[in-house]
């Protein structure tokens, strides 16, 4: 095809068109890039702790600085793509990711790294829904769509597979900064591929900008995540945290009210009248929270807690993400032949089993072989679940709402991803802090050592005292207590992730009992 893609007419829709190979390549490269951006920080958490010395919740904010704009702006970019064309969003999103990763590369402290990751997350927020909507718009028929969605999900998992490998290699033989340099180059390549190969598409019917909806949902989600992340550090009854929860409730209620009144809403709430779509939406949040909460806990266990080499963290993440590539042919067949409730529920059961197993591993066990089977279960479960959730959501809405459905699914999935580090970090650090304090108070150590340890704990949190006690001779006597407290805290985190996955599995098995055929369409306005 020519290097200049022909722009479809404004009424378009590509439901009867075949998917162009160039568009398929551009969409897959874009979602792979976006997922690399999400997954890179988790591999490098141990090095961030050593080099930048984040205190309290600052380490959690490094991951969530990227994830927050992704979660908040999914719906907006879905609308913009439907209205003005999806190709330009693929190009612009990749370009913005390149800028953000370049800012991250030059970071001299935590705050600049936050800024760079937030910019990169803004670019990724355009890539996730746009890539899926472009691929869905170019397919017709359940078989072709199942194949394309499985490929999209596999490319997403490829990004998750490549990110830890990239982070491990660059950190081992260079610096964590080189990880961001490589992502910058990949973002430039993605922008070039989209410019040269992608065919534009749009679906403007019944769509318009909804500033009231965007502002209220953006502020609501930010307030909620702020309160969750800062709770362990500031105190759950502190004024900022309580205010965050109150503002989140008010803004999210205002969002619902705004969407019910506006003629062309950012999110059509009647989509949730479709049971399959509603259940897929709930599971997208809870199931993906479980998966990324697991990944975050693994990164803390191997990095800041055990201080293992970056390549060990990389190998663990290969188990979590790489199996989706191996299972692509199987996933494709399952999407077309197995009822979505059984497929999604089965995947979530595997995630739960892997989480509960990992929770039983003592923090002193540094053998990577101990993690192979439990993380393998989580990886297989994720590969099956992410494809089936996406297929269920997109296949149950009419063609002109595919952009909204894909953006909504991506928002909910990535909101679940954002909640993972936030909630698990809050639970684990709260428990680790109280556990360490109790053990320290009950120990026969000299008062001077206890006082010094508490000062470090108050300044840097449980991860700070764990790192400091391993490096500073005066604090060596408290290191075993600090390590045990962190290990116990994140073991509880694994249990929380497993319980969330199991609850989601029960929901899908009880409610999605039909075939994988599309549910009746939501009427157009």
Buried (B, 14 or more C-beta within 10 A) or exposed (E): EEEEBEBBEEEBBBBEBEBBEBBBBBBBBBBBBBBBBBBBBBBBBBBBBBBBBBBBBBBBBBBBBBBBBBBBBBBBBBBBBBBEBBBBBBBBBBBBBBBBBBBBBEBEEBEBBBBBBBBBBBBBBBBBBBBBBBBBBBBBEBEEBBBBBBBBBBBBBBBBBBBBBBBBBBBEEEBBBBBBBBBBEBBBBBBBBBBBBBBBBBBBBBBEEBEBBBBBBBBBBBBBBBBBBBBBBBEBEBEEBBEBBEBBEBBBEBBBEBBEEBEBBBBBEEBBEBEBBBBBBBBBBBBBBBBBBBBBBBBBBBBBBBBBBBBBBBBBBBBBBBBBBBBBEEBBEBBBEBBBBBBBBBBBBBBBBBBBBBBEBEBEBEEBEBBEEBBBBBBBBBBBBBBBBBBBBBBBBBBBBBBBBBBBBBBBBBBBBBBBBBBBBBBBBBBBBBBBBEBBEEBEBEEEBBEBBBEBBEEBBBBBBBBBBBEEEEBEBBBEBBBBBBBBBBBBBBBBBBBBBBBBBBBBBEBBEEEBEBBEEBEEE
